[in-house]
Amino acid sequence: GELRLASNGYLSKPFDRFGVMSLLESQLKPRGKVVLISPDQEEARNLQVLLGAEGYGVKLFSDKAQALMACSDSPPDFIIIGTFPRESCEDLLAGVKLVSERADIPCFLVLDAVPGRNSKQVTAEARTRKSGAEGLYPLILEVEKTYAHKWGEDRSGR
């Protein structure tokens, strides 16, 4: 919905250097300052290393309010919002876009996984009421079995 309109693009995990670089370069801006707002230390570190190696200056924030203040004090060239819960992402995007100094800064969202056009979202009914997770295990086993079978076919076909 609205989330799609507000951001300039998506970074999917695991991060691919070429994917990240082509996304940033699509904005036709020089390699400059990036503000990275992420609650996930590993995600933040991976992106910081990747972007730093490509010549970007990266400022890391886990606190949303501090990040938005930093963006107003000295506007970065890009803002990357890590894997926050959806409502937090919407708040952050709104916070970025509502202030005129920040409105034109390209904003990217990190997604845990982007469904490809050939993939289908699969949901499973939880078979127990305890935590709900138990219902996923049969599904996961089924998927692993299918892939193991498929990979076996691919290898023997070569």
C-alpha positions in Angstrom: 0.0 0.0 0.0 1.2 3.5 1.0 4.6 2.1 2.1 5.5 1.3 -1.5 4.9 4.9 -2.6 7.0 6.5 0.1 10.2 4.6 -0.4 12.5 4.9 -3.4 13.3 1.2 -3.4 14.0 -2.0 -1.5 17.2 -3.8 -0.4 16.6 -7.5 0.2 18.6 -9.7 2.5 21.0 -11.3 2.2 22.6 -8.2 0.8 24.1 -8.4 -2.7 26.8 -5.8 -3.4 25.6 -5.3 -7.1 22.0 -5.1 -6.1 22.7 -2.5 -3.4 25.0 -0.4 -5.6 22.6 -0.4 -8.6 19.8 0.7 -6.4 21.8 3.6 -5.0 23.3 4.5 -8.4 19.7 4.6 -9.9 19.3 7.9 -8.0 22.0 9.5 -10.1 23.7 11.0 -7.1 27.4 11.0 -6.2 28.6 8.5 -3.6 28.1 10.4 -0.4 26.6 10.2 3.1 24.2 7.5 4.1 22.1 7.5 7.3 21.3 3.9 8.2 18.6 3.4 10.8 18.4 -0.2 11.9 17.4 -2.1 15.0 19.5 -5.1 13.8 23.2 -4.9 14.6 24.2 -7.6 12.1 22.2 -6.1 9.3 23.6 -2.6 10.1 27.2 -3.9 10.2 26.9 -5.8 6.9 25.5 -2.7 5.1 28.0 -0.4 6.7 30.9 -2.6 5.5 29.5 -3.1 2.0 28.8 0.7 1.6 32.0 1.8 3.2 34.0 -0.4 0.7 32.2 1.4 -2.1 33.2 4.8 -0.8 30.0 5.8 1.0 30.2 7.4 4.5 27.7 5.6 6.7 26.2 6.9 10.0 24.5 4.2 12.0 21.5 4.8 14.2 19.3 2.4 16.1 17.3 5.2 17.6 14.7 6.7 15.3 14.5 10.1 16.9 18.3 10.6 16.9 18.4 9.5 13.3 15.8 12.0 12.2 17.5 14.8 14.1 20.8 13.9 12.4 19.1 14.0 9.0 17.8 17.5 9.7 21.1 18.8 11.1 23.1 17.7 8.0 21.0 16.0 5.4 22.5 12.8 4.0 22.4 11.8 0.4 20.5 8.6 1.2 18.5 7.1 4.0 18.3 3.4 4.5 15.7 2.0 6.9 16.4 -1.4 8.3 14.0 -4.2 9.2 11.7 -2.5 11.7 8.2 -3.7 12.3 5.9 -2.3 9.6 4.3 0.4 11.7 7.8 1.7 12.7 8.8 1.8 9.0 5.7 3.9 8.2 6.5 6.2 11.1 10.0 6.6 10.0 9.1 7.2 6.3 6.5 9.8 7.4 9.1 11.4 9.7 11.6 11.6 6.9 9.2 12.9 4.2 7.2 15.4 6.3 10.1 17.7 6.9 11.0 19.8 3.8 14.8 19.5 4.2 14.4 15.7 4.1 11.6 15.3 1.6 13.9 14.8 -1.4 16.3 12.4 0.2 16.1 9.0 -1.4 14.8 6.5 1.1 15.3 2.7 0.9 13.7 0.0 3.0 15.4 -3.3 3.9 13.2 -6.3 3.5 13.9 -9.7 5.0 13.0 -11.3 1.7 11.4 -10.0 -1.5 8.9 -12.5 -3.0 10.1 -13.0 -6.6 7.7 -13.1 -9.5 8.1 -16.9 -9.6 7.6 -17.4 -5.9 4.3 -17.9 -4.2 3.6 -17.0 -0.6 2.7 -20.1 1.4 0.9 -20.1 4.7 0.3 -23.0 7.0 -2.5 -23.5 9.5 -1.0 -24.0 13.0 -2.0 -27.4 14.1 -1.5 -26.7 17.8 -2.6 -23.7 19.8 0.5 -23.4 22.0 2.7 -21.0 20.1 1.6 -21.5 16.5 5.1 -22.3 15.4 4.6 -26.1 15.6 2.3 -25.9 12.6 5.1 -24.6 10.4 7.5 -27.5 10.9 5.5 -30.0 8.7 5.4 -27.3 6.0 9.2 -26.7 6.3 9.9 -30.4 6.1 7.7 -30.7 3.0 9.5 -27.8 1.3 12.9 -29.2 2.2 11.9 -32.7 0.9 10.7 -31.2 -2.4 13.9 -29.2 -2.9 16.1 -32.1 -1.9 14.3 -34.2 -4.5 14.6 -31.4 -7.2 18.3 -30.8 -6.5 18.9 -34.5 -6.7 17.3 -34.5 -10.2 19.3 -31.5 -11.3 22.6 -33.1 -10.2 21.9 -36.4 -11.9 20.8 -34.7 -15.1 24.2 -33.1 -15.7 
